[in-house]
Amino acid sequence: MSTIQEIQKEIIEDFAMFDDWIQKYEYLIDLGKELSPIDEKYKTEDNLIRGCQSRVWLHAEHTDGKIIYTADSDAIMSKGIVAILINVLSGQAPSEIATAKLDFINKIGLKEQLSPTRANGLVSMIKQMKLYALAFNN
């Protein structure tokens, strides 16, 4: 299993292959399409991420010392963003997730490319994933 840092490095390398943000957006959309679907029973108000312009559901399960995240969104770009976060954080230990520095976001220039409301959504997604990690770390 790769570490959070190793996965971030791979993502930075993946994004470096694209010449412009149109191609990077297409890549993000593809990641969203590949995201394993969340079980319908988790599409509840409780699992909605506050602060996202679109509806994004996030569920976390603590299994064998690791957190497994599943998510979905009604907006394809938000789904891509949550997919990339899941690629980095899902399957890691709660303590690793809680303390992870997600440098890749700035290194690939994602935050600057997002509208202010989407950037807020990105921050809200990360915050919720870390809150789950803190909850499971006790």
N, C-alpha and C positions, 0 to 999 in steps of 0.2 A: 504494500500500500504506500503510495506516495505521500510525502508530507505536504502541509499547506503551502510551504515555501516552494517546493518542487512543482506543485500544480500551478502556482502563480507564475513561475518562470516559464512553464510550457505555454500558458495563455499569452504572456507577453510575446513569446516567440511566434505563436500563431497569428497574433494581430500584426506583428511586424511584416508578415508576408503580404499584407494588403496595401495597395497603393493609396487608397483614399477612404474616406469615411462611408461612402456609399457601399463599398465592398465590406467594410467592417459591420455596418448595420445589417447587411444581408447575412453575414456570418452569425451575428447575434440572433437574428430571426430564425436561422436554421437551428441554432442551439435550443431555442424555445420550442421548435417543432419536435426536436428529439427528446425533450423532457418527458420523463415517465409521468403518466397522468396521475394526479392525486385521486385517491378514493373519493367518490361523490359524498360519502358521509362526512368528510372533513371540510367540505365547502360550506362552512357555517360562519355566522357573524363573528364567533370567537376566534376563528382562524384568519379573518381578514386583517391585513396589515394596515394599520392606521397611518395616514400621511401619504398614501399613494393616491394618485389621481384616478387611476383605474382600479379595478377590483383584483387584488392579489391575495390568494389564500396560501398560507404556509402551515404545514404540519410537521411536527418533529416527534420522533420516537427514539427512546434510549434503549439500545440493544447491545449486549455484550460490551459495555463500556464505550460504545460509539453512538453518535447521534446520526440518525438517518432523516434527512429532510425530504419532503415531497411538497410540490407547489403547483399552482396553476394561476392563470390570469385571463381576463377577458380581453386584454390588449396584447398583441403579438410582441411589441417591443418590451413591455414589462415582463412578459414571459421569458424572453431572451435574457433579460438582466437577471431575473431570479434564477434562471438555469445556470448562468455562469457562476453565480454565488454558490449554488448547490454543488456544482462541479468542484469548487474549491473546498467547501466546508463539510459536505455530507460524508459520513463514514469516518470522521475524525473524533477524537476524544473531547469531551466537554471542556476540559481545561485548555486544550490546544485552541479550540474555537473561541473561547472567552478572551484569550490573550492575543489572538491572531491580528497581525498588522496586515491589512489588505492593500499592500503597496501597488498591486497590479492595476487597480482602478485609475490611479494617477499616471502610472507608467504607460498605459495604453491610451490615456487621454479621454477616458469614458465620461468622466464627470463634466468636463468642459463641453462635450458634444451634446449633453442632454439639456432639455429645457429645464428651467428652475423647478417646475413641479415634478418632473421625472427625477431630477437630481435629489430632491427631497424624498421621493419614493425609494430611491436607491439607499439613502441613508436609513430610512425607516426599515427596509428589508434587512440590512446588516444589523441594525439595533435589535430587531426581533429575533434574528438567528442567535445573536450573542445572549439575549435574555433567556432563550431556551437553554443555551449551554450553561449559563449560570445556575438556572433552576435544576438542571440535571447533575450539576457538579457537586451538589451538597449530599 
